[in-house]
């Protein structure tokens, strides 16, 4: 099967940010997407789009040279969406999962593509109340697309741990930093990418899937990282949806800087250190489970096991020169603050522990506040989150 890859300007970036919709009175997920999309003029090719379930929407940026431009694009659409949602008594919550709403109670949109997901996957298909972050990075040569896809998967722990925001699932603490990742990989074409010798081998793979009626086109391949031939990008689909635009910018900066680093290495004929796929898979599981506190496996025979926190600090230092050249050093550097003060899954658990009577409600309140104010709730001693703090309406100040 012939798959044309439309090359892009190297290291351009585009962002997709999925958001939960919640009733502001109950903080439960609410099927408000249809009416909300009407109010903002959303649609399939618009910046604001529907997703699988009626309790979520997606904001999509255009292609940009800088993270700042892409985030400004997202922010403009976010404020449009937020204003319309407030008229419906609906709030926007950016997180990998909702802390207590029942996933199976959420209604999917009905169209042929979504109906297949629901019917084919049965119980698993009815649990997909999850939101992610997708970041596209431009690739200037088709021959780079597959190597960069595979190498991104090796860096999985760093791309996930900073974003992990789904510890709670259906009213309980799952014990995982990213329950969303564990759920999403259950579908048949989801999960880690495979490694191919060249583009022709990838084309044969897609042809095989189509012939076996696993998929009908390449867009139904829902790997954690995948080449996107239509846009000429590699799409990083690893992160959970993150609560704030600052964290979203950090995810985009990490993706863009890593893409630029890998692209330049390939230009210079350098090969990334190889890590066996079964170890890449183990690293994925460890990060889903333990988040930033995972111990990961490296290709370095002299340092096979490395605390993820140490590895992340090293990666940020390694990517900093590339981030400076790309104009996203400030956004990348915010990863250091997240590392020191807490990723979303850590913040959520702190809020839960600080609110013994209404822990899950407090978590939802905190997530709404973070998304609204673009400020992580670090739960510092002088400003603890409490259920009674509420969520500001337009024109109010918390």
Order of alpha helices (4+ residues) and beta strands (2+ residues): beta-alpha-beta-beta-alpha-beta-alpha-beta-alpha-alpha-beta-beta-alpha-beta-alpha-beta-beta-beta-alpha-alpha-beta-beta-alpha-alpha-alpha-alpha
